[in-house]
Amino acid sequence: MAELRRMYDEVAPPSPEVLAEGRARLLTATREDGRQSHRPRRYRGLLAVALTGTVATATAAGAVAIMAQGSDVGGPRDVRPVSAREVLTRAATVARMEPELKPRPDQYLFTRSLETWGPGAVTPGKPKGQRTRQVWLRADGSEPGLLRTSCWRQPTKVCDTPLVSEDAPRNQPVPAPGSHLWTVREVPRLLKLWGSQLNAPSPSPSENPSITAWSGPQDLLHQGYLPPRLRAQVFEFLADVPGVKVDQNATDALGRPGISLSKDNQNLRQELIFDRRTYRFLGSRDLPLGPRAKITDWTEQPEGSGFELARSILEVKVVDRLPT
């Protein structure tokens, strides 16, 4: 029942059409002559529930949302629930199947990503701004990296920006904090720390440990490349964060349909987006909950955080040196 209550909080109620189909299928099952088929049944997802009459009343505190997959007109449809835990658990399984990049300390991780902003980033048919980012980061962080993207006000030109940490001491340890090799070493410790904070009593009514437990791992996923085994650990950790909302009709920065998992952090909704079919991680999206920026120049991101911003990773590879 605890799991049902959690799923009820995470997902929106099913549509009347889906409920009607569930009732019809339940009634059909009760009218059968009792003979059981020996053919194996196929269940997609963890659970399928058809709500009718007293069943709906009995499960009101823990109703399971039902999603209907595509089907032939007039034919049966596959019905399955979608919860944040299910999506993240399957995403972890998919992540572990990916090959891992293992750069040497003197090599660079190259990441090409796409950012989109403005209402068009989440609302089809409206204008949006976008840019492609190319980033080279040394694996051990001992040398400056490089950001290459279109220039503001001159989107047809490319500008290079050295990536140097201004806060790092001159004789910083190697691997440097925030570098790839440092992240590989520190992620298990960070997850353990966030887990202890998540299970500890809230220090004050205004502070919610689950927000930190959601935002911290999301920052790790934003960095560009997280080894598959560590990405899987992050997804499994996030599966235990309460109050995560599910949107089955989201899109990523490329416009690909996906399932988003989100949690509100003050005036910002932080989303992670996964492929609807494969549960592969597609990217992230930030949605303002307060006043939104009025964008007049779509070639430049507006000041502040009052605009939608979506990010998707397009390519990751290991290279030996910075571009000339």
N, C-alpha and C positions, 0 to 999 in steps of 0.2 A: 504493500500500500504506500509505503514511503516513496518508492520509485514512481508509482503512478501519480502521486501528488506532485512530485518534481516535474514529471513530464507534462502534467496539466498546466503548471506555471510557465513552462518553456514554450509551448506551441499554441497557436490559435485554434479555436474550435473548428471542427470539420464543417463543410458546407452542407446545406439541406439535401443537395443531390447525393452526396456521398452517404449521408445518413439513410436516405431512402433506399439506396442500393444495398446498404448493410442490412436493413430490415427485411428486404425482399430475399436476400440470400439466407438470412437466419430462418425465415419462415419456410423457405424451400427445404432447408436441412431438417427442420422439425417434422416435415410431412413425409420424409423418406421412410421406407418400410423397415428401417433398422438394419438392413444388411450393410456391412462395411466392406469397402473395396480394399483389396490387398495391394493396390498400386501405391507406391510411395507418393506422399503429398509434398508439394513444393511450397515452402513458406519463405517469403521475402521480407526480411527484417526480423525483429525480435518478437513481435506480437501483432495480431490483427483482431480488433474488437468491433463488433457491430452493436450499436446502441439502440435499444428499443424500450419503450415503456418503463417498466420497473428496473430494467438493466441500467438505463440512463440515470435513474434516481440513485441506484445503489452505488454507481461509480462516479457520482457528481464531484466528489472530493478528489478523485484521481483519474479523470477522464484522459483517454489516450487519443491524440490527434491522429487522423487517418488521412493518408495521401493516396490518391488514385493515379496510377501510372497510365500512359497512353494505351488505347485498346481499339479494337475494331468497333464500328458503330453497331450498337445493339448486342455486342458480345460481352463476355466477362472481362473484368479489369482486375489487375493485381492491386491489392490494398495492403498498405503497410504503414506503421507509424514511423515518424521521424523525430528523434530527440537529439539534444546536444550530445549526450553521452554516446549514442549510436554513431553519429557522424564522426566524432573525435576518435572513437575506438577503431572504426574502419579506416579513418585517415592514418592512424598510427600503423595499422597493418600494411597499408599501401606504401607508406614512407619507408618501412623496413625492407621493401622489395627493390628499392632504388639503389644503384651503384653509388659508392661514396668517393668523393674527390679527396685526395690526400696530398696536398701541396707540401713541398719542402719549405723550411723556414725562409729561404731566400727567394721563393717563387711568389707570384701574385695571383689572387683570385679575381677574375674578371666577371663582372655582373652587368648585364644589360636589362633594364627594366623600363616600364612605361608608367607615367603618372598622368592622371586626368583630374580636372577640377572644375568646379562650377556645377550648376544644376544638371547640365548635360551628362555629367559623370554618372548620374543615377536616374535621370529622367530622359527617356528616349524622345527624340524630336526637338530637344532644346540644345542651344549651343554649349560647347564645352571647350576648355583649354586643355592642351596636352603637350607632353614633351617626353622624349626618350632620354634616359640617363645611362651613361656608360661609366663604370667605376672600376678602378684597379686598386686593390689593397694588398700590401705585402702581408704574407701569412703570419709573420711574427711581429709585424707592426714596427720594425726597427727603422724603416725608411718611409718618407711621405708617399701617400697614394695620389691618385689623380681622378678627377671628375670631369667628364666630357659631355656637354649637352648643348642644346641650342641657346644662343645668346638672348637675353631679355631685350625686347624692343627690336631685335634683328633675328627673328626665328630661322631665317635661311642660312645664317652663319653659325659656326660651332665655336664654343668657348671652352678653354681648358682651365681648370681650377685645381691647384695643388691641395691635397688633403693632409693638413698638418694639425695635430692636436695642440692647441695653445695651452692647455692645462697640464700637459705631460711634462715632467721634469727633464732636464737635459740628459741626465744619466739614468733614464728610466729602465726598469728591468725588462728582460726579454723572456717570453713574449710580452709585448706591451699590453696593458689593460685595454679591452675592447677589440683586440686583434683576433683573427681566426683561431690561432693556436691557443690563445688565452680563453676564448669562448669554449672551445672543446674541453678544456681542463676544468672550467668553472661552472658549466651548466648544471651538472649533477648537484653541486653544492648550493647553487642558487635555487634550484627546484626544492631541495630539502628545506632551505630557509623559508621560502614562500609557503611551503606546506605547513611548517610549524606555526607561521603567523596565521594561516587560514584556519587552523584547528584551535588556535588560542582564543580566549574571550576578547571581544572587541574592547579596545582601550577607552572608547567613549562612544556615545550614541551617534555622533556625527561621523565617525570613522568606520569604514567597512573593509575588513581585511580581504574580502573577496575581490574588491576592485583592484588592489595591488596584485593579487594573485592572477588576475586576468591581464592587467596592463604590462607587468614585467615580462612574462613570456612573449607577449605580442611584440615587445621591443626586440626581443631576440630574433623573431621571425622577420622583422623589418630589415635586419642588417644585410640581407642579401642571400647568404648561403649558410645554412645550418646543416651539418651532416645528417643523413637520413635517420640514423639510430638516435641521435639527440632530438631531432624533430619529432620522432615517434614518442620519445619520453615527454616532450613538451605537450603533445596532444593528449597523452594519457593523464598528465597532470591536470590539464584544463578540463578534462572530463569530470573531475571531482569538484570543480568550482560551481557553487550554487547560483541560481538566478540567471542563467544564460538563456537568451531568447533565440528562437529559430525563425528564419525567414526563408521559405522554400522558393521564392521568386526573386532572388537577388541576381545581380550581374557584376562582373569584375571590371577592371579598367579597360579590357578589350571587348567588353560587351558580351562575354560568354555567360550563359545561364549557370547559376550555381545556388548553393545553399549557404546562407550566411548565419554565423553564430555571433551574437553581439552582447555587450554589457555596457551600461551607461556609466560614464565617469564624469560626474558633475554635468557640464553642458555639452558633453561630447559622447557620441555613441561609437564605440570601437568594435569593428566587425572583422571577422576572419571568414573568407569565402572558399568553399570547396566545390569541386565538380559534382554535379547531381548524380552522375552515373558511376564514376570511378572513385569518388571521394578524395581525389588528388587535390592538394592545397593549391589554390589559384592566386591568392593575394589577399590584400586587406583594404579596408575602407574606413574613413572617419566621417561621421555625419554630425553636423552641429545641431544641437537641440534648442539653442537660443536664437537670437536674431541672426539672419544670414547676410553675408556681405553682398553688396550690389556690385556686380562685376560689369564694367564697361569695356575694359581692354582684356580680351581673352588670350592674348599672347603672354600675359604675366599673371602670376599668382597674386591675389590681393593680400593686403596686410592683415595680420591677425589670423584667427582660426574659424571665422564664420563662413566657411565654404566647404562643400563636399570634396574630399580628396581620396582617390582610389589609386592603388599601386598593384602592379602585377610583374612578376619576374619573367623575363623572356628567354634568358640564356645565362648559364654559369659555366665557366671553364677555368682551367689553370694555365697560366702563361709564365714565361721565364723573365719577362722584363716589361717595363712601361713602354707605351708607344712613343715613337719619335715625334 
